[in-house]
Amino acid sequence: MPRFTAVPALPPSGLEAAQYQLLSAMKENVELLTGTRGELDGASRAITRDAVSVPAATAQFTSLSARGSGYTVSGVQLVSLSDYQNLLRDVQNLAADVNTLRTALNALLQQLGR
């Protein structure tokens, strides 16, 4: 977790009213974002770079291996068995990649919802 330095208290005098209000609001926002204000649920705390981690995954589906090859029998075009098997493998790899992306997205959303 990153370390934040506390924002010093504003001086009681020497500032105009508008300056004091602006600086007070900025100080409060910084304290809320850094989690140093003492907010119980931490809902206003900023999410920092090291607070989010998503597992890296490699894609299984990199290119289409089915080529659309087949045969014509009595004027009807039929796909070859090997091309059909390639298409099934492509779809399975693509489905696995979608599942991996869904898992990573859910993990990210869960971490961002803290």
mmCIF file of the C-alpha atoms, coordinates in Angstrom:
data_MODEL
# 
_entry.id   MODEL 
# 
loop_
_atom_site.group_PDB 
_atom_site.id 
_atom_site.type_symbol 
_atom_site.label_atom_id 
_atom_site.label_alt_id 
_atom_site.label_comp_id 
_atom_site.label_asym_id 
_atom_site.label_entity_id 
_atom_site.label_seq_id 
_atom_site.pdbx_PDB_ins_code 
_atom_site.Cartn_x 
_atom_site.Cartn_y 
_atom_site.Cartn_z 
_atom_site.occupancy 
_atom_site.B_iso_or_equiv 
_atom_site.pdbx_formal_charge 
_atom_site.auth_seq_id 
_atom_site.auth_comp_id 
_atom_site.auth_asym_id 
_atom_site.auth_atom_id 
_atom_site.pdbx_PDB_model_num 
ATOM 1   C CA . MET A 1 1   ? 0.000   0.000   0.000   1.00 0.00 ? 1   MET A CA 1 
ATOM 2   C CA . PRO A 1 2   ? 1.410   3.428   -0.870  1.00 0.00 ? 2   PRO A CA 1 
ATOM 3   C CA . ARG A 1 3   ? 2.331   5.812   1.880   1.00 0.00 ? 3   ARG A CA 1 
ATOM 4   C CA . PHE A 1 4   ? 0.713   9.246   1.928   1.00 0.00 ? 4   PHE A CA 1 
ATOM 5   C CA . THR A 1 5   ? 1.958   12.246  3.857   1.00 0.00 ? 5   THR A CA 1 
ATOM 6   C CA . ALA A 1 6   ? -0.632  14.004  5.982   1.00 0.00 ? 6   ALA A CA 1 
ATOM 7   C CA . VAL A 1 7   ? -1.896  17.361  4.744   1.00 0.00 ? 7   VAL A CA 1 
ATOM 8   C CA . PRO A 1 8   ? -1.092  20.005  7.384   1.00 0.00 ? 8   PRO A CA 1 
ATOM 9   C CA . ALA A 1 9   ? -3.889  21.905  9.091   1.00 0.00 ? 9   ALA A CA 1 
ATOM 10  C CA . LEU A 1 10  ? -4.788  25.265  7.643   1.00 0.00 ? 10  LEU A CA 1 
ATOM 11  C CA . PRO A 1 11  ? -3.565  28.327  9.532   1.00 0.00 ? 11  PRO A CA 1 
ATOM 12  C CA . PRO A 1 12  ? -6.316  30.034  11.573  1.00 0.00 ? 12  PRO A CA 1 
ATOM 13  C CA . SER A 1 13  ? -5.481  33.448  10.111  1.00 0.00 ? 13  SER A CA 1 
ATOM 14  C CA . GLY A 1 14  ? -3.839  35.034  7.107   1.00 0.00 ? 14  GLY A CA 1 
ATOM 15  C CA . LEU A 1 15  ? -6.267  33.656  4.517   1.00 0.00 ? 15  LEU A CA 1 
ATOM 16  C CA . GLU A 1 16  ? -9.300  35.262  2.976   1.00 0.00 ? 16  GLU A CA 1 
ATOM 17  C CA . ALA A 1 17  ? -12.597 33.449  3.449   1.00 0.00 ? 17  ALA A CA 1 
ATOM 18  C CA . ALA A 1 18  ? -12.710 32.188  -0.149  1.00 0.00 ? 18  ALA A CA 1 
ATOM 19  C CA . GLN A 1 19  ? -9.127  30.920  0.040   1.00 0.00 ? 19  GLN A CA 1 
ATOM 20  C CA . TYR A 1 20  ? -9.834  29.177  3.349   1.00 0.00 ? 20  TYR A CA 1 
ATOM 21  C CA . GLN A 1 21  ? -12.957 27.448  1.929   1.00 0.00 ? 21  GLN A CA 1 
ATOM 22  C CA . LEU A 1 22  ? -11.131 26.330  -1.212  1.00 0.00 ? 22  LEU A CA 1 
ATOM 23  C CA . LEU A 1 23  ? -8.118  24.997  0.658   1.00 0.00 ? 23  LEU A CA 1 
ATOM 24  C CA . SER A 1 24  ? -10.334 23.301  3.261   1.00 0.00 ? 24  SER A CA 1 
ATOM 25  C CA . ALA A 1 25  ? -12.304 21.522  0.531   1.00 0.00 ? 25  ALA A CA 1 
ATOM 26  C CA . MET A 1 26  ? -9.102  20.451  -1.237  1.00 0.00 ? 26  MET A CA 1 
ATOM 27  C CA . LYS A 1 27  ? -7.605  19.196  2.037   1.00 0.00 ? 27  LYS A CA 1 
ATOM 28  C CA . GLU A 1 28  ? -10.738 17.191  2.810   1.00 0.00 ? 28  GLU A CA 1 
ATOM 29  C CA . ASN A 1 29  ? -10.825 15.660  -0.691  1.00 0.00 ? 29  ASN A CA 1 
ATOM 30  C CA . VAL A 1 30  ? -7.155  14.688  -0.523  1.00 0.00 ? 30  VAL A CA 1 
ATOM 31  C CA . GLU A 1 31  ? -7.687  13.102  2.893   1.00 0.00 ? 31  GLU A CA 1 
ATOM 32  C CA . LEU A 1 32  ? -10.709 11.165  1.639   1.00 0.00 ? 32  LEU A CA 1 
ATOM 33  C CA . LEU A 1 33  ? -8.878  9.954   -1.473  1.00 0.00 ? 33  LEU A CA 1 
ATOM 34  C CA . THR A 1 34  ? -5.830  8.835   0.489   1.00 0.00 ? 34  THR A CA 1 
ATOM 35  C CA . GLY A 1 35  ? -7.887  7.238   3.264   1.00 0.00 ? 35  GLY A CA 1 
ATOM 36  C CA . THR A 1 36  ? -6.360  9.450   5.970   1.00 0.00 ? 36  THR A CA 1 
ATOM 37  C CA . ARG A 1 37  ? -9.591  11.177  6.998   1.00 0.00 ? 37  ARG A CA 1 
ATOM 38  C CA . GLY A 1 38  ? -10.827 8.246   9.071   1.00 0.00 ? 38  GLY A CA 1 
ATOM 39  C CA . GLU A 1 39  ? -13.852 7.392   6.952   1.00 0.00 ? 39  GLU A CA 1 
ATOM 40  C CA . LEU A 1 40  ? -15.209 4.118   8.358   1.00 0.00 ? 40  LEU A CA 1 
ATOM 41  C CA . ASP A 1 41  ? -16.212 2.363   5.133   1.00 0.00 ? 41  ASP A CA 1 
ATOM 42  C CA . GLY A 1 42  ? -13.386 3.763   2.986   1.00 0.00 ? 42  GLY A CA 1 
ATOM 43  C CA . ALA A 1 43  ? -15.822 4.370   0.122   1.00 0.00 ? 43  ALA A CA 1 
ATOM 44  C CA . SER A 1 44  ? -14.079 7.593   -0.910  1.00 0.00 ? 44  SER A CA 1 
ATOM 45  C CA . ARG A 1 45  ? -10.559 6.168   -0.845  1.00 0.00 ? 45  ARG A CA 1 
ATOM 46  C CA . ALA A 1 46  ? -8.841  6.181   -4.228  1.00 0.00 ? 46  ALA A CA 1 
ATOM 47  C CA . ILE A 1 47  ? -7.795  2.916   -5.789  1.00 0.00 ? 47  ILE A CA 1 
ATOM 48  C CA . THR A 1 48  ? -4.059  2.960   -6.280  1.00 0.00 ? 48  THR A CA 1 
ATOM 49  C CA . ARG A 1 49  ? -2.045  1.081   -8.865  1.00 0.00 ? 49  ARG A CA 1 
ATOM 50  C CA . ASP A 1 50  ? -0.756  -1.567  -6.447  1.00 0.00 ? 50  ASP A CA 1 
ATOM 51  C CA . ALA A 1 51  ? -4.240  -2.227  -5.058  1.00 0.00 ? 51  ALA A CA 1 
ATOM 52  C CA . VAL A 1 52  ? -5.423  -3.794  -8.321  1.00 0.00 ? 52  VAL A CA 1 
ATOM 53  C CA . SER A 1 53  ? -4.120  -7.053  -9.695  1.00 0.00 ? 53  SER A CA 1 
ATOM 54  C CA . VAL A 1 54  ? -5.514  -9.137  -12.505 1.00 0.00 ? 54  VAL A CA 1 
ATOM 55  C CA . PRO A 1 55  ? -4.010  -12.483 -13.395 1.00 0.00 ? 55  PRO A CA 1 
ATOM 56  C CA . ALA A 1 56  ? -2.266  -12.484 -16.748 1.00 0.00 ? 56  ALA A CA 1 
ATOM 57  C CA . ALA A 1 57  ? -3.526  -15.019 -19.239 1.00 0.00 ? 57  ALA A CA 1 
ATOM 58  C CA . THR A 1 58  ? -2.477  -16.038 -22.702 1.00 0.00 ? 58  THR A CA 1 
ATOM 59  C CA . ALA A 1 59  ? -4.989  -16.405 -25.479 1.00 0.00 ? 59  ALA A CA 1 
ATOM 60  C CA . GLN A 1 60  ? -5.734  -19.897 -26.694 1.00 0.00 ? 60  GLN A CA 1 
ATOM 61  C CA . PHE A 1 61  ? -7.443  -18.662 -29.836 1.00 0.00 ? 61  PHE A CA 1 
ATOM 62  C CA . THR A 1 62  ? -4.807  -16.975 -31.965 1.00 0.00 ? 62  THR A CA 1 
ATOM 63  C CA . SER A 1 63  ? -5.985  -17.650 -35.499 1.00 0.00 ? 63  SER A CA 1 
ATOM 64  C CA . LEU A 1 64  ? -8.697  -19.483 -37.344 1.00 0.00 ? 64  LEU A CA 1 
ATOM 65  C CA . SER A 1 65  ? -7.610  -22.976 -38.303 1.00 0.00 ? 65  SER A CA 1 
ATOM 66  C CA . ALA A 1 66  ? -10.808 -23.947 -40.118 1.00 0.00 ? 66  ALA A CA 1 
ATOM 67  C CA . ARG A 1 67  ? -10.446 -23.039 -43.787 1.00 0.00 ? 67  ARG A CA 1 
ATOM 68  C CA . GLY A 1 68  ? -13.880 -23.854 -45.185 1.00 0.00 ? 68  GLY A CA 1 
ATOM 69  C CA . SER A 1 69  ? -12.614 -26.720 -47.241 1.00 0.00 ? 69  SER A CA 1 
ATOM 70  C CA . GLY A 1 70  ? -14.913 -29.521 -48.233 1.00 0.00 ? 70  GLY A CA 1 
ATOM 71  C CA . TYR A 1 71  ? -16.422 -31.533 -51.043 1.00 0.00 ? 71  TYR A CA 1 
ATOM 72  C CA . THR A 1 72  ? -19.304 -31.291 -53.446 1.00 0.00 ? 72  THR A CA 1 
ATOM 73  C CA . VAL A 1 73  ? -21.445 -34.417 -53.550 1.00 0.00 ? 73  VAL A CA 1 
ATOM 74  C CA . SER A 1 74  ? -24.413 -34.487 -55.943 1.00 0.00 ? 74  SER A CA 1 
ATOM 75  C CA . GLY A 1 75  ? -24.401 -30.690 -56.106 1.00 0.00 ? 75  GLY A CA 1 
ATOM 76  C CA . VAL A 1 76  ? -24.367 -30.332 -52.308 1.00 0.00 ? 76  VAL A CA 1 
ATOM 77  C CA . GLN A 1 77  ? -21.355 -28.779 -50.600 1.00 0.00 ? 77  GLN A CA 1 
ATOM 78  C CA . LEU A 1 78  ? -20.160 -30.703 -47.552 1.00 0.00 ? 78  LEU A CA 1 
ATOM 79  C CA . VAL A 1 79  ? -17.440 -29.717 -45.098 1.00 0.00 ? 79  VAL A CA 1 
ATOM 80  C CA . SER A 1 80  ? -14.534 -32.099 -44.610 1.00 0.00 ? 80  SER A CA 1 
ATOM 81  C CA . LEU A 1 81  ? -14.244 -33.921 -41.289 1.00 0.00 ? 81  LEU A CA 1 
ATOM 82  C CA . SER A 1 82  ? -10.834 -32.396 -40.558 1.00 0.00 ? 82  SER A CA 1 
ATOM 83  C CA . ASP A 1 83  ? -12.086 -28.861 -41.245 1.00 0.00 ? 83  ASP A CA 1 
ATOM 84  C CA . TYR A 1 84  ? -15.150 -29.494 -39.072 1.00 0.00 ? 84  TYR A CA 1 
ATOM 85  C CA . GLN A 1 85  ? -12.872 -30.682 -36.245 1.00 0.00 ? 85  GLN A CA 1 
ATOM 86  C CA . ASN A 1 86  ? -10.708 -27.572 -36.698 1.00 0.00 ? 86  ASN A CA 1 
ATOM 87  C CA . LEU A 1 87  ? -13.796 -25.384 -36.412 1.00 0.00 ? 87  LEU A CA 1 
ATOM 88  C CA . LEU A 1 88  ? -14.884 -27.168 -33.224 1.00 0.00 ? 88  LEU A CA 1 
ATOM 89  C CA . ARG A 1 89  ? -11.401 -26.654 -31.742 1.00 0.00 ? 89  ARG A CA 1 
ATOM 90  C CA . ASP A 1 90  ? -11.462 -22.973 -32.741 1.00 0.00 ? 90  ASP A CA 1 
ATOM 91  C CA . VAL A 1 91  ? -14.832 -22.464 -31.064 1.00 0.00 ? 91  VAL A CA 1 
ATOM 92  C CA . GLN A 1 92  ? -13.691 -24.274 -27.913 1.00 0.00 ? 92  GLN A CA 1 
ATOM 93  C CA . ASN A 1 93  ? -10.530 -22.147 -27.737 1.00 0.00 ? 93  ASN A CA 1 
ATOM 94  C CA . LEU A 1 94  ? -12.541 -18.986 -28.262 1.00 0.00 ? 94  LEU A CA 1 
ATOM 95  C CA . ALA A 1 95  ? -15.013 -20.021 -25.552 1.00 0.00 ? 95  ALA A CA 1 
ATOM 96  C CA . ALA A 1 96  ? -12.120 -20.666 -23.154 1.00 0.00 ? 96  ALA A CA 1 
ATOM 97  C CA . ASP A 1 97  ? -10.700 -17.212 -23.910 1.00 0.00 ? 97  ASP A CA 1 
ATOM 98  C CA . VAL A 1 98  ? -14.076 -15.575 -23.280 1.00 0.00 ? 98  VAL A CA 1 
ATOM 99  C CA . ASN A 1 99  ? -14.297 -17.412 -19.959 1.00 0.00 ? 99  ASN A CA 1 
ATOM 100 C CA . THR A 1 100 ? -10.783 -16.260 -19.020 1.00 0.00 ? 100 THR A CA 1 
ATOM 101 C CA . LEU A 1 101 ? -11.671 -12.658 -19.883 1.00 0.00 ? 101 LEU A CA 1 
ATOM 102 C CA . ARG A 1 102 ? -14.890 -12.906 -17.879 1.00 0.00 ? 102 ARG A CA 1 
ATOM 103 C CA . THR A 1 103 ? -12.978 -14.209 -14.858 1.00 0.00 ? 103 THR A CA 1 
ATOM 104 C CA . ALA A 1 104 ? -10.396 -11.410 -15.128 1.00 0.00 ? 104 ALA A CA 1 
ATOM 105 C CA . LEU A 1 105 ? -13.099 -8.763  -15.537 1.00 0.00 ? 105 LEU A CA 1 
ATOM 106 C CA . ASN A 1 106 ? -15.014 -10.060 -12.514 1.00 0.00 ? 106 ASN A CA 1 
ATOM 107 C CA . ALA A 1 107 ? -11.822 -10.041 -10.442 1.00 0.00 ? 107 ALA A CA 1 
ATOM 108 C CA . LEU A 1 108 ? -11.100 -6.480  -11.526 1.00 0.00 ? 108 LEU A CA 1 
ATOM 109 C CA . LEU A 1 109 ? -14.655 -5.317  -10.796 1.00 0.00 ? 109 LEU A CA 1 
ATOM 110 C CA . GLN A 1 110 ? -14.538 -6.944  -7.370  1.00 0.00 ? 110 GLN A CA 1 
ATOM 111 C CA . GLN A 1 111 ? -11.279 -5.150  -6.554  1.00 0.00 ? 111 GLN A CA 1 
ATOM 112 C CA . LEU A 1 112 ? -12.569 -1.802  -7.826  1.00 0.00 ? 112 LEU A CA 1 
ATOM 113 C CA . GLY A 1 113 ? -15.711 -2.183  -5.730  1.00 0.00 ? 113 GLY A CA 1 
ATOM 114 C CA . ARG A 1 114 ? -13.801 -2.136  -2.453  1.00 0.00 ? 114 ARG A CA 1 
# 
